[in-house]
Amino acid sequence: MNSLKSVTVGFSNDIANKRGPDNANSSNLHKLFQNLPKIQSLKLENYSLKNRAKDQQTTRIGTMADFWEDHRACCLEQAQVVSMGSISGSELELELMKFMLTSPPKLQTMTIRPNSTCEEGKLLRELLRSQRASTQAEVIFT
C-alpha cells in the first residue's frame, strides 16, 4: 500500500534543543523510516544532532551506535539514494550516517553536504572505514 518512492524531510534548526528522552529525536526518525519501507530516495535537510553535553553520546539505552544497530534490520530496505545536508560532523550524526550505510542493501549513493563547521577529513575517514550493506554504495561529499 505504501507507494511513496521519494521523501525530503526538512528539520527546524532547534531539533536538538527539544526536551525529552536523550534518544527521542533518533527514535522518532527511526519511526519515520519504519513507515517508509519502499522508499527509494531519502533526503534529510538541516538535520543536525548535537550532544547536550560535550562528547556525550550515551543514552538510557546505551550508545547511539547501539540504538541504530538494534534497529538496523527493520527499515529502508529499498533505499537507493540517501542525501544529508548541513552535517556538522557530530558523533551522533556519524552514527546515523553509518546506519544509513549499513542498512539499505540496495544503496547506490549517499551524498553528504557538510556545513562550514564540519571537520570533513575526519568524517570522510570514518565513513570510508564503515561497513556497507551494498557493495555498490558510493559516498559523495559536496
C-alpha positions in Angstrom: 0.0 0.0 0.0 2.9 2.4 0.6 3.8 3.5 -2.9 5.8 6.6 -1.9 9.2 6.5 -3.6 11.0 9.7 -2.6 10.9 11.8 0.6 12.6 15.0 1.6 12.5 15.9 5.3 13.4 19.3 6.4 14.2 19.9 10.1 13.9 23.0 12.1 17.2 24.5 13.4 16.3 23.7 17.0 15.6 20.0 16.7 18.5 19.2 19.1 17.1 21.6 21.7 13.8 19.8 22.2 13.4 18.2 25.6 12.6 14.6 26.1 14.5 11.3 26.4 18.0 11.5 25.2 17.3 9.3 22.2 13.9 10.9 21.3 15.0 12.5 18.0 16.7 9.3 16.8 13.7 7.2 17.9 11.3 9.5 16.0 13.5 9.4 12.9 13.6 5.6 13.2 9.8 5.5 13.4 9.6 7.6 10.2 12.0 5.1 8.5 9.8 2.2 9.6 6.8 3.8 7.9 8.6 4.2 4.6 9.6 0.6 3.7 9.5 1.1 -0.1 11.3 4.5 -0.2 14.0 4.6 -2.8 15.2 8.2 -2.3 15.6 9.9 1.1 16.8 13.4 1.6 17.4 14.9 5.1 17.9 18.6 5.1 19.2 20.7 8.0 19.5 17.6 10.1 21.8 18.3 12.9 22.2 16.3 16.1 24.3 17.9 18.7 25.1 16.4 22.1 23.6 18.1 25.1 26.8 17.5 27.0 30.0 17.8 25.1 31.1 14.5 23.6 28.3 12.6 25.4 26.8 10.1 23.2 25.2 7.7 25.7 21.5 7.4 26.3 19.3 5.4 28.6 19.5 2.5 26.2 23.3 2.6 25.7 25.2 4.4 23.0 23.6 5.8 19.8 25.6 3.3 17.9 23.8 0.6 19.9 20.5 2.2 19.2 21.0 2.3 15.4 22.5 -1.2 15.4 19.4 -2.6 17.3 17.1 -1.0 14.7 19.1 -1.7 11.5 17.2 -4.7 10.1 13.8 -3.2 10.1 13.7 -0.3 7.6 14.9 1.3 4.4 15.1 -2.0 2.5 14.6 -0.3 -0.9 16.6 2.9 -0.4 19.0 3.6 -3.3 19.8 7.2 -2.8 20.4 9.0 0.6 21.3 12.7 0.9 22.1 14.5 4.1 22.7 18.3 4.2 24.1 20.7 6.8 26.1 18.0 8.6 28.2 19.3 11.4 30.1 16.1 12.0 29.0 15.3 15.5 29.3 11.7 16.8 25.5 11.4 16.8 25.3 12.4 13.1 28.2 10.0 12.3 26.3 7.1 13.9 23.2 8.0 11.8 25.3 8.1 8.6 26.9 4.7 9.5 23.4 3.3 10.0 22.5 4.7 6.5 25.4 2.8 5.0 24.9 -0.5 6.8 21.1 -0.8 6.4 19.8 -0.4 2.9 21.1 -3.4 0.8 20.3 -1.6 -2.4 22.0 1.7 -1.6 23.9 3.2 -4.6 24.7 6.7 -3.5 25.0 8.6 -0.2 25.6 12.3 -0.6 26.9 14.3 2.4 26.8 18.1 2.4 28.8 19.2 5.5 28.2 22.7 7.0 31.1 25.1 7.4 31.9 23.9 11.0 32.4 20.2 10.0 35.8 18.5 10.1 35.4 16.9 6.7 38.6 14.9 6.7 37.8 13.1 10.0 34.2 12.5 8.9 35.3 11.1 5.5 37.8 8.8 7.1 35.2 7.4 9.5 32.6 6.8 6.7 35.1 5.2 4.4 36.0 2.7 7.1 32.4 1.8 7.7 30.9 -1.4 6.5 28.2 -1.2 3.8 25.2 -3.3 3.2 25.5 -2.7 -0.5 28.8 -3.3 -2.3 27.7 -0.7 -4.8 27.3 2.1 -2.2 29.3 5.2 -3.0 29.9 8.1 -0.6 30.0 11.5 -2.1 31.0 14.8 -0.3 29.8 18.0 -1.9 
